[in-house]
Amino acid sequence: MKKIIVASVIAICGCSKGSSGEPEKTPAISISDVATREGNTGKNAFDFEVRLSNSFSKPVTVSYSTADEFAKGGEDFVAVSGGTVTIPAGQTTGKISIEVNGDDVREGNETFSVRLSGPVNATISRGIASGRIGNDDTRIAFSNEGFDAPATYPGYSLLWSDEFNGTSLDQAAWTAETGDGCPNLCSWGNNELQYYSGSPNTIFFQDGKMIIEAANEAFGGRNYTSARIKTQGKKAFKYGRIDIRAKLPQGKGIWPAFWLMPENSVFGAWPRSGEIDMMELLGHEPNKVYGTVHFGPGPGSTQISRSTVNAAGALSNAFHVYSLEWKEDQIQWLIDGNVFSTISKADLGTNNYPFNEAFHLIVNLAVGGNWPGNPDASTYFPAWLIVDYVRVYQ
């Protein structure tokens, strides 16, 4: 005879049960972004909501910490490591409060993140939230430290200067250009990304300095705004010494320049009548500046370009003086009184030497372009070109 043994199987569920006796669904935790103004004084709370997908019969606990982005812990906000938040049983929301330091310094809209980890009685569905600190200030923080040029030079007299001690651009000397170069020279001939808006936000004055601001904002069909000014039709120069004291910006895709273009183009269109680039910096090379001349029969440019590296580090750390010594058949480029390039008529060979004519001055801050490349996630906005003075001696 065969014995038949019937086995009983009892399934044991480790799930919690609700009031109905049915197994509960484990909730998922998410955290929401926060964007608000920083305020001018004290500490201001940025409250991040932590939410459960459903209530639970047990308390839910999750750890959190902050992470720096453009906003820095200890400087812009109070950093947290190993914090915890508990959502009581039967509830679905909790709050994480991060203290943000208020100040009166003009900055970009900076961000930091709050990151969740180690949930108890829950899972994480969205574990990273962004805190966006909105700027609500007008003054830029900078010092006047750095090199300064002498006010006089032997054999020279001051012909013209702008010390930028006023509250607006001197219209007798400068014109603020607007647009993106279209239709004649779209993207300013270099695939640049900015729109020169003419807004007071892009060019303003503080503590005897002119400040050009490049910002990541949509305007005129472009994603960036900035400023470009020129003396064309108002101030033109032939020979002499030009000093510009400035603190340069940095960052991938940032391109400040001091340069000169022919006032009358007596030899024809660019590049036949020449271009003198007194100072150019590529933002991803923050300690290096270039001096260049463009010439030749066209349509493309023939050029001679040389550079110098500042051994002390980034040129955004202090003011420096960028100079041009210009006389018949020769141009020299200087930084802080030291010559780093000399070009003479003989260096152009058989090409026409167009630099014995009158030129006007241009100061601008471009974003993107063929040479510097475009900004990336590491580029901080706004970027500031801070100019102390422009002086022309003859």
Rosetta blueprint (number, residue, H / E / L):
1 M L
2 K L
3 K L
4 I L
5 I L
6 V L
7 A L
8 S L
9 V L
10 I L
11 A L
12 I L
13 C L
14 G L
15 C L
16 S L
17 K E
18 G L
19 S L
20 S L
21 G L
22 E L
23 P E
24 E L
25 K L
26 T L
27 P L
28 A E
29 I E
30 S E
31 I E
32 S L
33 D L
34 V E
35 A E
36 T E
37 R E
38 E L
39 G L
40 N L
41 T L
42 G L
43 K E
44 N E
45 A E
46 F E
47 D E
48 F E
49 E E
50 V E
51 R E
52 L E
53 S L
54 N L
55 S L
56 F L
57 S L
58 K L
59 P L
60 V E
61 T E
62 V E
63 S E
64 Y E
65 S E
66 T E
67 A E
68 D E
69 E L
70 F L
71 A L
72 K L
73 G E
74 G L
75 E L
76 D L
77 F E
78 V L
79 A L
80 V L
81 S L
82 G L
83 G E
84 T E
85 V E
86 T E
87 I E
88 P L
89 A L
90 G L
91 Q L
92 T L
93 T E
94 G E
95 K E
96 I E
97 S E
98 I E
99 E E
100 V E
101 N E
102 G L
103 D L
104 D L
105 V E
106 R L
107 E L
108 G L
109 N L
110 E E
111 T E
112 F E
113 S E
114 V E
115 R E
116 L E
117 S E
118 G E
119 P E
120 V E
121 N L
122 A L
123 T E
124 I E
125 S E
126 R E
127 G L
128 I E
129 A E
130 S E
131 G E
132 R E
133 I E
134 G E
135 N L
136 D L
137 D L
138 T L
139 R E
140 I L
141 A L
142 F L
143 S L
144 N L
145 E L
146 G E
147 F L
148 D L
149 A L
150 P L
151 A L
152 T L
153 Y L
154 P L
155 G L
156 Y L
157 S L
158 L E
159 L E
160 W E
161 S E
162 D E
163 E L
164 F L
165 N L
166 G L
167 T L
168 S L
169 L L
170 D L
171 Q L
172 A L
173 A L
174 W L
175 T E
176 A E
177 E E
178 T L
179 G E
180 D L
181 G L
182 C L
183 P L
184 N L
185 L L
186 C H
187 S H
188 W H
189 G H
190 N L
191 N L
192 E L
193 L L
194 Q E
195 Y E
196 Y E
197 S L
198 G L
199 S L
200 P L
201 N L
202 T L
203 I E
204 F E
205 F E
206 Q E
207 D L
208 G L
209 K E
210 M E
211 I E
212 I E
213 E E
214 A E
215 A E
216 N L
217 E L
218 A L
219 F E
220 G L
221 G L
222 R E
223 N L
224 Y E
225 T E
226 S E
227 A L
228 R E
229 I E
230 K E
231 T L
232 Q L
233 G L
234 K L
235 K L
236 A E
237 F E
238 K L
239 Y L
240 G E
241 R E
242 I E
243 D E
244 I E
245 R E
246 A E
247 K E
248 L L
249 P L
250 Q L
251 G L
252 K L
253 G L
254 I E
255 W E
256 P E
257 A E
258 F E
259 W E
260 L E
261 M E
262 P E
263 E L
264 N L
265 S L
266 V L
267 F L
268 G L
269 A L
270 W L
271 P L
272 R L
273 S L
274 G L
275 E E
276 I E
277 D E
278 M E
279 M E
280 E E
281 L L
282 L L
283 G L
284 H L
285 E L
286 P L
287 N L
288 K E
289 V E
290 Y E
291 G E
292 T E
293 V E
294 H E
295 F E
296 G L
297 P L
298 G L
299 P L
300 G L
301 S L
302 T E
303 Q E
304 I E
305 S E
306 R E
307 S E
308 T E
309 V E
310 N L
311 A L
312 A L
313 G L
314 A L
315 L L
316 S L
317 N L
318 A L
319 F E
320 H E
321 V E
322 Y E
323 S E
324 L E
325 E E
326 W E
327 K E
328 E L
329 D L
330 Q E
331 I E
332 Q E
333 W E
334 L E
335 I E
336 D L
337 G L
338 N E
339 V E
340 F E
341 S E
342 T E
343 I E
344 S E
345 K H
346 A H
347 D H
348 L H
349 G L
350 T L
351 N L
352 N L
353 Y L
354 P L
355 F L
356 N L
357 E L
358 A L
359 F E
360 H E
361 L E
362 I E
363 V E
364 N E
365 L E
366 A E
367 V E
368 G L
369 G L
370 N L
371 W L
372 P L
373 G L
374 N L
375 P L
376 D L
377 A L
378 S L
379 T L
380 Y L
381 F L
382 P L
383 A E
384 W E
385 L E
386 I E
387 V E
388 D E
389 Y E
390 V E
391 R E
392 V E
393 Y E
394 Q L
